[in-house]
Each structure stands twice: as C-alpha cells, then as structure tokens.
Amino acid sequence: MKLPVSTEWVLHCATTLAQLEPRATASAAQLADYFDLPAPYLAKQLKALAKAGVLTATPGPRGGYRLARPAADITLLQIVEAVDGAASPYECHEIRQQGRGALSPEDCRHTCVIAVKMAEAHQAWKRSLAGVTLADILGEIPPWAPARTRSLLSGS
Amino acid sequence: MKLPVSTEWVLHCATTLAQLEPRATASAAQLADYFDLPAPYLAKQLKALAKAGVLTATPGPRGGYRLARPAADITLLQIVEAVDGAASPYECHEIRQQGRGALSPEDCRHTCVIAVKMAEAHQAWKRSLAGVTLADILGEIPPWAPARTRSLLSGS
C-alpha cells in the first residue's frame, strides 16, 4: 500500500503556496526549482490540484499557481485525493460469491462485513487528514519560514 | 494507494479458519477451492500468515492451517500487515532538504510536520483495524454460516 511519490511533492508545494502574499503566484518551474523536482511531472501534479479545485492557475507569462481558497479551507485530504483519487485501498472482489463455498446472491444483499470494516478504516484515515488544514500546517512551521520561502521562491 | 488483491483472500481465509472446530485444519488447496483462488499464490499468502504468527501450519498429508490463537486475539490489522507489511503508505523523502529552498540539517531535527500528519492518519487506519478481531467478524455473520462453511470445506 503506497501513495505515489508525488504526494510529498504536492503537500509541500501547497504548503509553499500557502506562504505567499495574497494573490501572488508561483509557477511549476519555480516550485520544481525550489524542491529540485522533475518539472514536467510536477507540472502534471499541479494541474491535477487545479482540476480538483485546490489551486487556481493564472495564465500568461507572469502566471502561475495560487491557492484556490484560504489555507484554512484546504485540507490535507483534498490535496492527497487530488493526486491519488478517493478510492479505498481495499478492493472487494466478492470472493464470498465464488468457488465451492459461494454464497447465493440472496445471502449477499448486505455488504460483506470484512469490506465494511476495511471501509471504516479508510474512513478513519480520511477523517484524520480531513481534520488538518494548510493553515494548521503553517501554524506549526517556524515564524521565520514564510518570509524565507517567499524570498527564495521569487528569486528563482 | 492499493492493498494487494490477496488482502481480501487472507481476510476471508482467516475468517473461514475461525469457523472450524478446535484443532481442525484446512489446507491451502481446500481454501483455494473454497474461494476459487489460484492455489500456488494463495499458498504463499498463507505461509506469510503463518510466518507472522496468525496461523499455525501443521505438516503432513492430513496437515493444514488453523488459527494460531483464539479468534478474539487475532485482529484484522495483524492479518493485513502479514501480507502487506506495516509501512505507512506515505513516504517522506525529505524534499524539504533539497533544491533552492533546502532547509539546513539543523532546521530539520524534528520530523517534518507534513510527515507527522500523514503518520497520524496511518495510525488512525491501524487503530481502526486493530479494533476488529476475527471473533467480531464471526459475531456478524449469520448463525447458520459456520456449519455450512465446515461442511463445504471438508467436502473438498
């Protein structure tokens, strides 16, 4: 069970964008440079974040990305699901209905209790990440960090 | 983020073994037949469950698998981790320490707050699955199911 490597990228990029002045933007190239990440692949992930409504893309040569809404309204779950989807890691293929021990369709009108418990665990994971916003993350970084971030990012 | 397809297999096989009479066993071939699963691949997963201490393998022509301890002492988490490991799906590659924005090692003595939040979500997932035992699962299947399971399994 692995999240894509880009999960770390988008969480850090969104945290970086959350440190910009209001309406300021950063381009995919700037963010790639800031974290030394492969620019084309990062660009694809940032587009996914924009498509999911987490970021807003402003077009043009001076364009770039900014948060689509206040940092307090963007959760880690929204960022993670933008690049990895919302599906549960557990896939139920209804093996209870196959083989020598196959249950009848009538006996399978309710979701398999194992699938229910696996779904509950996924909900617990989601609730945890839905309870953390970018504003919460900013509240835990050092006070000097945002000014440094803005300075290094704009210089690239 | 996907669990292996065999996660469903081992959860159902462990639930099946939990329905046997005390000290009764079922072979990998019987379980594969019961759920119409590829026997060699299932055998490998059952071995992993035995290695993890969830099942006990009894050798010999009449041998097979049984639960290594009472169903109330085996959690879904132990079963899932036996085949998929205990690692968090989120991998932190410390990108905060690379690129133009690289933080110094001194500024990274504490775990990255993003990694901390992702680890907390994984802990929530683990807690959820650690809170469900095979006995809990048995408590939610129909009263007629165990006798049917034993009958169909032993007939194969």
Interface residues (C-beta under 8 A of the other chain):
Chain A: M1 K2 L3 V5 T7 E8 W9 L11 H12 T15 T16 D33 Y34 F35 D36 L37 L76 D84 A87 P89 Y90 E91 C92 H93 I95 R96 Q98 G99 R100 G101 A102 D107 V113 I114 K117 M118 E120 A121 H122 Q123 A124 W125 K126 R127 S128 L129 V132 D136 I137 E140 I141 P142 T149 L152 L153 G155 S156
Chain B: M1 K2 L3 V5 T7 E8 W9 L11 H12 T15 T16 D33 Y34 F35 D36 L37 L76 D84 A87 P89 Y90 E91 C92 H93 I95 R96 Q98 G99 R100 G101 A102 D107 V113 I114 K117 M118 E120 A121 H122 Q123 A124 W125 K126 R127 S128 L129 V132 D136 I137 E140 I141 P142 T149 L152 L153 G155 S156
